[in-house]
Amino acid sequence: MQVALLCSSRCPGTVIVHGLDVAIALKNAPITIVSGFQSPLEKESLKFLLKGSSGGVRLIVCPARSTP
């Protein structure tokens, strides 16, 4: 299963709490998460997913860059 993690750089606190709850639930799931991990919530999720993961989740980091 693949999951894309997207979040605005400005979001209400309830979304942040829910987003981190989702990261907790997905941390050890056998899935692939694709994200740029650039918004504050995405960055915190990445830190959490990398710390203490038992290797179940796979991450694909796609940093956004402007094209010339």
PDB file of N, H, CA, C and O in Angstrom:
ATOM      1  N   MET A   1       0.853  -1.173   0.000  1.00  0.00           N
ATOM      2  CA  MET A   1       0.000   0.000   0.000  1.00  0.00           C
ATOM      3  C   MET A   1       0.898   1.234   0.000  1.00  0.00           C
ATOM      4  O   MET A   1       1.949   1.252   0.640  1.00  0.00           O
ATOM      5  N   GLN A   2       0.470   2.257  -0.722  1.00  0.00           N
ATOM      6  H   GLN A   2      -0.384   2.242  -1.242  1.00  0.00           H
ATOM      7  CA  GLN A   2       1.196   3.516  -0.768  1.00  0.00           C
ATOM      8  C   GLN A   2       0.318   4.619  -0.189  1.00  0.00           C
ATOM      9  O   GLN A   2      -0.898   4.626  -0.380  1.00  0.00           O
ATOM     10  N   VAL A   3       0.948   5.547   0.518  1.00  0.00           N
ATOM     11  H   VAL A   3       1.936   5.542   0.674  1.00  0.00           H
ATOM     12  CA  VAL A   3       0.253   6.686   1.114  1.00  0.00           C
ATOM     13  C   VAL A   3       1.040   7.935   0.772  1.00  0.00           C
ATOM     14  O   VAL A   3       2.266   7.951   0.882  1.00  0.00           O
ATOM     15  N   ALA A   4       0.338   8.988   0.355  1.00  0.00           N
ATOM     16  H   ALA A   4      -0.658   8.976   0.266  1.00  0.00           H
ATOM     17  CA  ALA A   4       0.984  10.275   0.125  1.00  0.00           C
ATOM     18  C   ALA A   4       0.665  11.172   1.307  1.00  0.00           C
ATOM     19  O   ALA A   4      -0.490  11.268   1.722  1.00  0.00           O
ATOM     20  N   LEU A   5       1.672  11.825   1.849  1.00  0.00           N
ATOM     21  H   LEU A   5       2.610  11.747   1.512  1.00  0.00           H
ATOM     22  CA  LEU A   5       1.500  12.720   2.985  1.00  0.00           C
ATOM     23  C   LEU A   5       1.661  14.148   2.479  1.00  0.00           C
ATOM     24  O   LEU A   5       2.746  14.554   2.063  1.00  0.00           O
ATOM     25  N   LEU A   6       0.572  14.897   2.519  1.00  0.00           N
ATOM     26  H   LEU A   6      -0.310  14.567   2.856  1.00  0.00           H
ATOM     27  CA  LEU A   6       0.573  16.280   2.060  1.00  0.00           C
ATOM     28  C   LEU A   6      -0.084  17.149   3.129  1.00  0.00           C
ATOM     29  O   LEU A   6      -1.082  16.756   3.732  1.00  0.00           O
ATOM     30  N   CYS A   7       0.480  18.323   3.358  1.00  0.00           N
ATOM     31  H   CYS A   7       1.291  18.643   2.868  1.00  0.00           H
ATOM     32  CA  CYS A   7      -0.097  19.227   4.342  1.00  0.00           C
ATOM     33  C   CYS A   7       0.305  20.654   3.997  1.00  0.00           C
ATOM     34  O   CYS A   7       1.424  20.905   3.549  1.00  0.00           O
ATOM     35  N   SER A   8      -0.614  21.579   4.209  1.00  0.00           N
ATOM     36  H   SER A   8      -1.523  21.375   4.572  1.00  0.00           H
ATOM     37  CA  SER A   8      -0.332  22.992   4.008  1.00  0.00           C
ATOM     38  C   SER A   8       0.640  23.476   5.076  1.00  0.00           C
ATOM     39  O   SER A   8       0.696  22.914   6.170  1.00  0.00           O
ATOM     40  N   SER A   9       1.397  24.506   4.764  1.00  0.00           N
ATOM     41  H   SER A   9       1.352  24.962   3.875  1.00  0.00           H
ATOM     42  CA  SER A   9       2.303  25.061   5.773  1.00  0.00           C
ATOM     43  C   SER A   9       1.531  25.807   6.853  1.00  0.00           C
ATOM     44  O   SER A   9       2.066  26.074   7.929  1.00  0.00           O
ATOM     45  N   ARG A  10       0.278  26.144   6.573  1.00  0.00           N
ATOM     46  H   ARG A  10      -0.157  25.928   5.699  1.00  0.00           H
ATOM     47  CA  ARG A  10      -0.581  26.784   7.570  1.00  0.00           C
ATOM     48  C   ARG A  10      -1.807  25.902   7.768  1.00  0.00           C
ATOM     49  O   ARG A  10      -2.603  25.717   6.848  1.00  0.00           O
ATOM     50  N   CYS A  11      -1.950  25.369   8.956  1.00  0.00           N
ATOM     51  H   CYS A  11      -1.303  25.519   9.703  1.00  0.00           H
ATOM     52  CA  CYS A  11      -3.113  24.538   9.247  1.00  0.00           C
ATOM     53  C   CYS A  11      -3.458  24.680  10.729  1.00  0.00           C
ATOM     54  O   CYS A  11      -2.595  25.005  11.544  1.00  0.00           O
ATOM     55  N   PRO A  12      -4.713  24.436  11.069  1.00  0.00           N
ATOM     56  CA  PRO A  12      -5.117  24.555  12.468  1.00  0.00           C
ATOM     57  C   PRO A  12      -4.498  23.463  13.336  1.00  0.00           C
ATOM     58  O   PRO A  12      -4.086  22.414  12.841  1.00  0.00           O
ATOM     59  N   GLY A  13      -4.443  23.730  14.632  1.00  0.00           N
ATOM     60  H   GLY A  13      -4.778  24.582  15.034  1.00  0.00           H
ATOM     61  CA  GLY A  13      -3.844  22.794  15.583  1.00  0.00           C
ATOM     62  C   GLY A  13      -4.488  21.422  15.576  1.00  0.00           C
ATOM     63  O   GLY A  13      -3.815  20.415  15.796  1.00  0.00           O
ATOM     64  N   THR A  14      -5.794  21.377  15.324  1.00  0.00           N
ATOM     65  H   THR A  14      -6.341  22.195  15.146  1.00  0.00           H
ATOM     66  CA  THR A  14      -6.473  20.074  15.305  1.00  0.00           C
ATOM     67  C   THR A  14      -5.942  19.192  14.183  1.00  0.00           C
ATOM     68  O   THR A  14      -5.856  17.972  14.329  1.00  0.00           O
ATOM     69  N   VAL A  15      -5.591  19.809  13.073  1.00  0.00           N
ATOM     70  H   VAL A  15      -5.662  20.799  12.954  1.00  0.00           H
ATOM     71  CA  VAL A  15      -5.034  19.048  11.944  1.00  0.00           C
ATOM     72  C   VAL A  15      -3.644  18.528  12.306  1.00  0.00           C
ATOM     73  O   VAL A  15      -3.292  17.402  11.953  1.00  0.00           O
ATOM     74  N   ILE A  16      -2.862  19.331  13.001  1.00  0.00           N
ATOM     75  H   ILE A  16      -3.148  20.246  13.288  1.00  0.00           H
ATOM     76  CA  ILE A  16      -1.517  18.915  13.411  1.00  0.00           C
ATOM     77  C   ILE A  16      -1.604  17.704  14.343  1.00  0.00           C
ATOM     78  O   ILE A  16      -0.880  16.723  14.171  1.00  0.00           O
ATOM     79  N   VAL A  17      -2.493  17.786  15.323  1.00  0.00           N
ATOM     80  H   VAL A  17      -3.081  18.582  15.463  1.00  0.00           H
ATOM     81  CA  VAL A  17      -2.660  16.672  16.261  1.00  0.00           C
ATOM     82  C   VAL A  17      -3.111  15.418  15.518  1.00  0.00           C
ATOM     83  O   VAL A  17      -2.580  14.332  15.750  1.00  0.00           O
ATOM     84  N   HIS A  18      -4.083  15.565  14.631  1.00  0.00           N
ATOM     85  H   HIS A  18      -4.514  16.447  14.442  1.00  0.00           H
ATOM     86  CA  HIS A  18      -4.572  14.415  13.870  1.00  0.00           C
ATOM     87  C   HIS A  18      -3.468  13.862  12.966  1.00  0.00           C
ATOM     88  O   HIS A  18      -3.327  12.645  12.840  1.00  0.00           O
ATOM     89  N   GLY A  19      -2.690  14.736  12.338  1.00  0.00           N
ATOM     90  H   GLY A  19      -2.804  15.724  12.440  1.00  0.00           H
ATOM     91  CA  GLY A  19      -1.611  14.299  11.462  1.00  0.00           C
ATOM     92  C   GLY A  19      -0.551  13.498  12.200  1.00  0.00           C
ATOM     93  O   GLY A  19      -0.059  12.494  11.684  1.00  0.00           O
ATOM     94  N   LEU A  20      -0.197  13.933  13.400  1.00  0.00           N
ATOM     95  H   LEU A  20      -0.596  14.748  13.819  1.00  0.00           H
ATOM     96  CA  LEU A  20       0.785  13.187  14.181  1.00  0.00           C
ATOM     97  C   LEU A  20       0.210  11.858  14.664  1.00  0.00           C
ATOM     98  O   LEU A  20       0.935  10.869  14.782  1.00  0.00           O
ATOM     99  N   ASP A  21      -1.097  11.837  14.943  1.00  0.00           N
ATOM    100  H   ASP A  21      -1.685  12.640  14.846  1.00  0.00           H
ATOM    101  CA  ASP A  21      -1.749  10.565  15.289  1.00  0.00           C
ATOM    102  C   ASP A  21      -1.675   9.587  14.118  1.00  0.00           C
ATOM    103  O   ASP A  21      -1.472   8.389  14.315  1.00  0.00           O
ATOM    104  N   VAL A  22      -1.839  10.095  12.916  1.00  0.00           N
ATOM    105  H   VAL A  22      -2.004  11.068  12.756  1.00  0.00           H
ATOM    106  CA  VAL A  22      -1.735   9.244  11.724  1.00  0.00           C
ATOM    107  C   VAL A  22      -0.307   8.719  11.578  1.00  0.00           C
ATOM    108  O   VAL A  22      -0.104   7.549  11.256  1.00  0.00           O
ATOM    109  N   ALA A  23       0.689   9.592  11.815  1.00  0.00           N
ATOM    110  H   ALA A  23       0.524  10.543  12.076  1.00  0.00           H
ATOM    111  CA  ALA A  23       2.085   9.153  11.727  1.00  0.00           C
ATOM    112  C   ALA A  23       2.367   8.050  12.739  1.00  0.00           C
ATOM    113  O   ALA A  23       3.086   7.098  12.434  1.00  0.00           O
ATOM    114  N   ILE A  24       1.805   8.169  13.946  1.00  0.00           N
ATOM    115  H   ILE A  24       1.222   8.942  14.195  1.00  0.00           H
ATOM    116  CA  ILE A  24       1.984   7.133  14.962  1.00  0.00           C
ATOM    117  C   ILE A  24       1.381   5.814  14.471  1.00  0.00           C
ATOM    118  O   ILE A  24       1.986   4.751  14.615  1.00  0.00           O
ATOM    119  N   ALA A  25       0.194   5.897  13.896  1.00  0.00           N
ATOM    120  H   ALA A  25      -0.297   6.760  13.779  1.00  0.00           H
ATOM    121  CA  ALA A  25      -0.487   4.685  13.428  1.00  0.00           C
ATOM    122  C   ALA A  25       0.252   4.028  12.264  1.00  0.00           C
ATOM    123  O   ALA A  25       0.232   2.805  12.131  1.00  0.00           O
ATOM    124  N   LEU A  26       0.901   4.828  11.425  1.00  0.00           N
ATOM    125  H   LEU A  26       0.917   5.822  11.533  1.00  0.00           H
ATOM    126  CA  LEU A  26       1.559   4.294  10.233  1.00  0.00           C
ATOM    127  C   LEU A  26       3.009   3.899  10.456  1.00  0.00           C
ATOM    128  O   LEU A  26       3.618   3.272   9.589  1.00  0.00           O
ATOM    129  N   LYS A  27       3.567   4.253  11.598  1.00  0.00           N
ATOM    130  H   LYS A  27       3.072   4.763  12.302  1.00  0.00           H
ATOM    131  CA  LYS A  27       5.003   4.088  11.826  1.00  0.00           C
ATOM    132  C   LYS A  27       5.512   2.675  11.567  1.00  0.00           C
ATOM    133  O   LYS A  27       6.581   2.512  10.977  1.00  0.00           O
ATOM    134  N   ASN A  28       4.798   1.681  11.979  1.00  0.00           N
ATOM    135  H   ASN A  28       3.930   1.814  12.458  1.00  0.00           H
ATOM    136  CA  ASN A  28       5.268   0.305  11.821  1.00  0.00           C
ATOM    137  C   ASN A  28       4.456  -0.487  10.808  1.00  0.00           C
ATOM    138  O   ASN A  28       4.579  -1.709  10.725  1.00  0.00           O
ATOM    139  N   ALA A  29       3.630   0.206  10.042  1.00  0.00           N
ATOM    140  H   ALA A  29       3.530   1.199  10.110  1.00  0.00           H
ATOM    141  CA  ALA A  29       2.811  -0.464   9.033  1.00  0.00           C
ATOM    142  C   ALA A  29       3.673  -0.826   7.821  1.00  0.00           C
ATOM    143  O   ALA A  29       4.621  -0.107   7.506  1.00  0.00           O
ATOM    144  N   PRO A  30       3.362  -1.910   7.151  1.00  0.00           N
ATOM    145  CA  PRO A  30       4.127  -2.298   5.958  1.00  0.00           C
ATOM    146  C   PRO A  30       3.656  -1.517   4.727  1.00  0.00           C
ATOM    147  O   PRO A  30       3.061  -2.085   3.812  1.00  0.00           O
ATOM    148  N   ILE A  31       3.930  -0.215   4.718  1.00  0.00           N
ATOM    149  H   ILE A  31       4.414   0.246   5.462  1.00  0.00           H
ATOM    150  CA  ILE A  31       3.480   0.658   3.628  1.00  0.00           C
ATOM    151  C   ILE A  31       4.627   1.536   3.157  1.00  0.00           C
ATOM    152  O   ILE A  31       5.691   1.585   3.775  1.00  0.00           O
ATOM    153  N   THR A  32       4.392   2.220   2.063  1.00  0.00           N
ATOM    154  H   THR A  32       3.528   2.180   1.561  1.00  0.00           H
ATOM    155  CA  THR A  32       5.325   3.214   1.545  1.00  0.00           C
ATOM    156  C   THR A  32       4.665   4.571   1.652  1.00  0.00           C
ATOM    157  O   THR A  32       3.523   4.742   1.224  1.00  0.00           O
ATOM    158  N   ILE A  33       5.372   5.547   2.223  1.00  0.00           N
ATOM    159  H   ILE A  33       6.299   5.409   2.571  1.00  0.00           H
ATOM    160  CA  ILE A  33       4.861   6.912   2.348  1.00  0.00           C
ATOM    161  C   ILE A  33       5.682   7.808   1.431  1.00  0.00           C
ATOM    162  O   ILE A  33       6.911   7.826   1.497  1.00  0.00           O
ATOM    163  N   VAL A  34       4.987   8.549   0.577  1.00  0.00           N
ATOM    164  H   VAL A  34       3.989   8.535   0.523  1.00  0.00           H
ATOM    165  CA  VAL A  34       5.617   9.469  -0.363  1.00  0.00           C
ATOM    166  C   VAL A  34       5.271  10.882   0.071  1.00  0.00           C
ATOM    167  O   VAL A  34       4.101  11.199   0.282  1.00  0.00           O
ATOM    168  N   SER A  35       6.296  11.744   0.209  1.00  0.00           N
ATOM    169  H   SER A  35       7.246  11.487   0.037  1.00  0.00           H
ATOM    170  CA  SER A  35       6.050  13.124   0.607  1.00  0.00           C
ATOM    171  C   SER A  35       7.283  13.965   0.315  1.00  0.00           C
ATOM    172  O   SER A  35       8.384  13.443   0.136  1.00  0.00           O
ATOM    173  N   GLY A  36       7.080  15.262   0.270  1.00  0.00           N
ATOM    174  H   GLY A  36       6.186  15.686   0.415  1.00  0.00           H
ATOM    175  CA  GLY A  36       8.199  16.188   0.168  1.00  0.00           C
ATOM    176  C   GLY A  36       8.775  16.497   1.538  1.00  0.00           C
ATOM    177  O   GLY A  36       9.912  16.957   1.647  1.00  0.00           O
ATOM    178  N   PHE A  37       7.998  16.247   2.585  1.00  0.00           N
ATOM    179  H   PHE A  37       7.075  15.874   2.497  1.00  0.00           H
ATOM    180  CA  PHE A  37       8.388  16.486   3.968  1.00  0.00           C
ATOM    181  C   PHE A  37       8.925  17.906   4.152  1.00  0.00           C
ATOM    182  O   PHE A  37       9.998  18.105   4.723  1.00  0.00           O
ATOM    183  N   GLN A  38       8.165  18.893   3.660  1.00  0.00           N
ATOM    184  H   GLN A  38       7.293  18.731   3.197  1.00  0.00           H
ATOM    185  CA  GLN A  38       8.611  20.280   3.734  1.00  0.00           C
ATOM    186  C   GLN A  38       7.781  21.141   4.677  1.00  0.00           C
ATOM    187  O   GLN A  38       8.328  22.054   5.295  1.00  0.00           O
ATOM    188  N   SER A  39       6.490  20.889   4.812  1.00  0.00           N
ATOM    189  H   SER A  39       6.045  20.147   4.311  1.00  0.00           H
ATOM    190  CA  SER A  39       5.681  21.686   5.736  1.00  0.00           C
ATOM    191  C   SER A  39       6.050  21.292   7.165  1.00  0.00           C
ATOM    192  O   SER A  39       6.609  20.217   7.382  1.00  0.00           O
ATOM    193  N   PRO A  40       5.744  22.147   8.139  1.00  0.00           N
ATOM    194  CA  PRO A  40       6.086  21.809   9.530  1.00  0.00           C
ATOM    195  C   PRO A  40       5.528  20.447   9.985  1.00  0.00           C
ATOM    196  O   PRO A  40       6.232  19.678  10.639  1.00  0.00           O
ATOM    197  N   LEU A  41       4.283  20.154   9.644  1.00  0.00           N
ATOM    198  H   LEU A  41       3.711  20.779   9.112  1.00  0.00           H
ATOM    199  CA  LEU A  41       3.703  18.871  10.036  1.00  0.00           C
ATOM    200  C   LEU A  41       4.417  17.712   9.347  1.00  0.00           C
ATOM    201  O   LEU A  41       4.680  16.684   9.972  1.00  0.00           O
ATOM    202  N   GLU A  42       4.728  17.872   8.074  1.00  0.00           N
ATOM    203  H   GLU A  42       4.514  18.707   7.567  1.00  0.00           H
ATOM    204  CA  GLU A  42       5.437  16.817   7.343  1.00  0.00           C
ATOM    205  C   GLU A  42       6.831  16.590   7.929  1.00  0.00           C
ATOM    206  O   GLU A  42       7.279  15.448   8.035  1.00  0.00           O
ATOM    207  N   LYS A  43       7.523  17.674   8.312  1.00  0.00           N
ATOM    208  H   LYS A  43       7.159  18.602   8.226  1.00  0.00           H
ATOM    209  CA  LYS A  43       8.857  17.546   8.907  1.00  0.00           C
ATOM    210  C   LYS A  43       8.793  16.791  10.231  1.00  0.00           C
ATOM    211  O   LYS A  43       9.613  15.909  10.488  1.00  0.00           O
ATOM    212  N   GLU A  44       7.827  17.136  11.063  1.00  0.00           N
ATOM    213  H   GLU A  44       7.161  17.852  10.854  1.00  0.00           H
ATOM    214  CA  GLU A  44       7.675  16.438  12.348  1.00  0.00           C
ATOM    215  C   GLU A  44       7.314  14.976  12.135  1.00  0.00           C
ATOM    216  O   GLU A  44       7.792  14.100  12.855  1.00  0.00           O
ATOM    217  N   SER A  45       6.469  14.718  11.147  1.00  0.00           N
ATOM    218  H   SER A  45       6.081  15.430  10.562  1.00  0.00           H
ATOM    219  CA  SER A  45       6.100  13.339  10.839  1.00  0.00           C
ATOM    220  C   SER A  45       7.319  12.545  10.392  1.00  0.00           C
ATOM    221  O   SER A  45       7.494  11.394  10.792  1.00  0.00           O
ATOM    222  N   LEU A  46       8.166  13.159   9.562  1.00  0.00           N
ATOM    223  H   LEU A  46       8.024  14.094   9.238  1.00  0.00           H
ATOM    224  CA  LEU A  46       9.379  12.486   9.093  1.00  0.00           C
ATOM    225  C   LEU A  46      10.291  12.151  10.265  1.00  0.00           C
ATOM    226  O   LEU A  46      10.798  11.033  10.356  1.00  0.00           O
ATOM    227  N   LYS A  47      10.504  13.112  11.162  1.00  0.00           N
ATOM    228  H   LYS A  47      10.092  14.020  11.088  1.00  0.00           H
ATOM    229  CA  LYS A  47      11.344  12.852  12.336  1.00  0.00           C
ATOM    230  C   LYS A  47      10.792  11.679  13.138  1.00  0.00           C
ATOM    231  O   LYS A  47      11.538  10.797  13.562  1.00  0.00           O
ATOM    232  N   PHE A  48       9.491  11.680  13.339  1.00  0.00           N
ATOM    233  H   PHE A  48       8.885  12.397  12.994  1.00  0.00           H
ATOM    234  CA  PHE A  48       8.861  10.616  14.116  1.00  0.00           C
ATOM    235  C   PHE A  48       8.964   9.273  13.393  1.00  0.00           C
ATOM    236  O   PHE A  48       9.240   8.250  14.019  1.00  0.00           O
ATOM    237  N   LEU A  49       8.744   9.275  12.079  1.00  0.00           N
ATOM    238  H   LEU A  49       8.520  10.106  11.570  1.00  0.00           H
ATOM    239  CA  LEU A  49       8.789   8.033  11.317  1.00  0.00           C
ATOM    240  C   LEU A  49      10.199   7.441  11.276  1.00  0.00           C
ATOM    241  O   LEU A  49      10.362   6.221  11.266  1.00  0.00           O
ATOM    242  N   LEU A  50      11.215   8.305  11.252  1.00  0.00           N
ATOM    243  H   LEU A  50      11.082   9.296  11.259  1.00  0.00           H
ATOM    244  CA  LEU A  50      12.593   7.819  11.210  1.00  0.00           C
ATOM    245  C   LEU A  50      13.074   7.352  12.575  1.00  0.00           C
ATOM    246  O   LEU A  50      13.895   6.439  12.662  1.00  0.00           O
ATOM    247  N   LYS A  51      12.575   7.961  13.633  1.00  0.00           N
ATOM    248  H   LYS A  51      11.908   8.703  13.562  1.00  0.00           H
ATOM    249  CA  LYS A  51      13.008   7.615  14.987  1.00  0.00           C
ATOM    250  C   LYS A  51      12.175   6.451  15.515  1.00  0.00           C
ATOM    251  O   LYS A  51      10.955   6.557  15.637  1.00  0.00           O
ATOM    252  N   GLY A  52      12.816   5.381  15.816  1.00  0.00           N
ATOM    253  H   GLY A  52      13.807   5.294  15.717  1.00  0.00           H
ATOM    254  CA  GLY A  52      12.151   4.268  16.463  1.00  0.00           C
ATOM    255  C   GLY A  52      11.314   3.391  15.549  1.00  0.00           C
ATOM    256  O   GLY A  52      10.539   2.568  16.034  1.00  0.00           O
ATOM    257  N   SER A  53      11.450   3.546  14.251  1.00  0.00           N
ATOM    258  H   SER A  53      12.080   4.215  13.858  1.00  0.00           H
ATOM    259  CA  SER A  53      10.690   2.686  13.344  1.00  0.00           C
ATOM    260  C   SER A  53      11.287   1.291  13.349  1.00  0.00           C
ATOM    261  O   SER A  53      12.507   1.130  13.366  1.00  0.00           O
ATOM    262  N   SER A  54      10.438   0.300  13.334  1.00  0.00           N
ATOM    263  H   SER A  54       9.446   0.432  13.321  1.00  0.00           H
ATOM    264  CA  SER A  54      10.927  -1.080  13.336  1.00  0.00           C
ATOM    265  C   SER A  54      11.192  -1.574  11.915  1.00  0.00           C
ATOM    266  O   SER A  54      11.414  -2.766  11.701  1.00  0.00           O
ATOM    267  N   GLY A  55      11.170  -0.684  10.969  1.00  0.00           N
ATOM    268  H   GLY A  55      10.990   0.285  11.143  1.00  0.00           H
ATOM    269  CA  GLY A  55      11.489  -1.061   9.601  1.00  0.00           C
ATOM    270  C   GLY A  55      10.290  -1.426   8.753  1.00  0.00           C
ATOM    271  O   GLY A  55      10.458  -1.826   7.601  1.00  0.00           O
ATOM    272  N   GLY A  56       9.078  -1.299   9.288  1.00  0.00           N
ATOM    273  H   GLY A  56       8.942  -0.974  10.223  1.00  0.00           H
ATOM    274  CA  GLY A  56       7.895  -1.650   8.521  1.00  0.00           C
ATOM    275  C   GLY A  56       7.581  -0.637   7.438  1.00  0.00           C
ATOM    276  O   GLY A  56       7.211  -1.011   6.325  1.00  0.00           O
ATOM    277  N   VAL A  57       7.724   0.636   7.751  1.00  0.00           N
ATOM    278  H   VAL A  57       8.025   0.940   8.655  1.00  0.00           H
ATOM    279  CA  VAL A  57       7.375   1.698   6.816  1.00  0.00           C
ATOM    280  C   VAL A  57       8.571   2.032   5.922  1.00  0.00           C
ATOM    281  O   VAL A  57       9.715   2.060   6.376  1.00  0.00           O
ATOM    282  N   ARG A  58       8.285   2.281   4.651  1.00  0.00           N
ATOM    283  H   ARG A  58       7.356   2.257   4.282  1.00  0.00           H
ATOM    284  CA  ARG A  58       9.308   2.729   3.702  1.00  0.00           C
ATOM    285  C   ARG A  58       8.970   4.166   3.334  1.00  0.00           C
ATOM    286  O   ARG A  58       7.797   4.503   3.170  1.00  0.00           O
ATOM    287  N   LEU A  59       9.979   5.013   3.202  1.00  0.00           N
ATOM    288  H   LEU A  59      10.932   4.739   3.335  1.00  0.00           H
ATOM    289  CA  LEU A  59       9.758   6.427   2.907  1.00  0.00           C
ATOM    290  C   LEU A  59      10.375   6.797   1.571  1.00  0.00           C
ATOM    291  O   LEU A  59      11.486   6.374   1.251  1.00  0.00           O
ATOM    292  N   ILE A  60       9.655   7.583   0.799  1.00  0.00           N
ATOM    293  H   ILE A  60       8.753   7.927   1.059  1.00  0.00           H
ATOM    294  CA  ILE A  60      10.174   8.170  -0.428  1.00  0.00           C
ATOM    295  C   ILE A  60      10.084   9.670  -0.247  1.00  0.00           C
ATOM    296  O   ILE A  60       8.989  10.219  -0.131  1.00  0.00           O
ATOM    297  N   VAL A  61      11.238  10.343  -0.221  1.00  0.00           N
ATOM    298  H   VAL A  61      12.128   9.896  -0.316  1.00  0.00           H
ATOM    299  CA  VAL A  61      11.279  11.781  -0.029  1.00  0.00           C
ATOM    300  C   VAL A  61      11.428  12.437  -1.403  1.00  0.00           C
ATOM    301  O   VAL A  61      12.383  12.170  -2.133  1.00  0.00           O
ATOM    302  N   CYS A  62      10.475  13.291  -1.736  1.00  0.00           N
ATOM    303  H   CYS A  62       9.699  13.508  -1.143  1.00  0.00           H
ATOM    304  CA  CYS A  62      10.458  13.984  -3.028  1.00  0.00           C
ATOM    305  C   CYS A  62      10.464  15.483  -2.770  1.00  0.00           C
ATOM    306  O   CYS A  62       9.404  16.110  -2.789  1.00  0.00           O
ATOM    307  N   PRO A  63      11.628  16.073  -2.529  1.00  0.00           N
ATOM    308  CA  PRO A  63      11.654  17.507  -2.257  1.00  0.00           C
ATOM    309  C   PRO A  63      11.211  18.305  -3.472  1.00  0.00           C
ATOM    310  O   PRO A  63      11.633  18.029  -4.595  1.00  0.00           O
ATOM    311  N   ALA A  64      10.374  19.280  -3.245  1.00  0.00           N
ATOM    312  H   ALA A  64      10.031  19.504  -2.333  1.00  0.00           H
ATOM    313  CA  ALA A  64       9.876  20.129  -4.333  1.00  0.00           C
ATOM    314  C   ALA A  64      10.961  21.132  -4.713  1.00  0.00           C
ATOM    315  O   ALA A  64      11.560  21.777  -3.852  1.00  0.00           O
ATOM    316  N   ARG A  65      11.189  21.245  -5.957  1.00  0.00           N
ATOM    317  H   ARG A  65      10.702  20.721  -6.656  1.00  0.00           H
ATOM    318  CA  ARG A  65      12.161  22.194  -6.486  1.00  0.00           C
ATOM    319  C   ARG A  65      11.517  22.897  -7.675  1.00  0.00           C
ATOM    320  O   ARG A  65      10.754  22.295  -8.432  1.00  0.00           O
ATOM    321  N   SER A  66      11.830  24.151  -7.824  1.00  0.00           N
ATOM    322  H   SER A  66      12.450  24.640  -7.210  1.00  0.00           H
ATOM    323  CA  SER A  66      11.296  24.862  -8.998  1.00  0.00           C
ATOM    324  C   SER A  66      12.066  24.425 -10.229  1.00  0.00           C
ATOM    325  O   SER A  66      13.259  24.129 -10.161  1.00  0.00           O
ATOM    326  N   THR A  67      11.372  24.389 -11.353  1.00  0.00           N
ATOM    327  H   THR A  67      10.403  24.629 -11.409  1.00  0.00           H
ATOM    328  CA  THR A  67      12.025  24.019 -12.589  1.00  0.00           C
ATOM    329  C   THR A  67      12.394  25.282 -13.351  1.00  0.00           C
ATOM    330  O   THR A  67      11.586  26.203 -13.471  1.00  0.00           O
ATOM    331  N   PRO A  68      13.607  25.321 -13.860  1.00  0.00           N
ATOM    332  CA  PRO A  68      14.052  26.532 -14.578  1.00  0.00           C
ATOM    333  C   PRO A  68      13.349  26.720 -15.899  1.00  0.00           C
ATOM    334  O   PRO A  68      13.618  27.689 -16.609  1.00  0.00           O
TER     335      PRO A  68
END
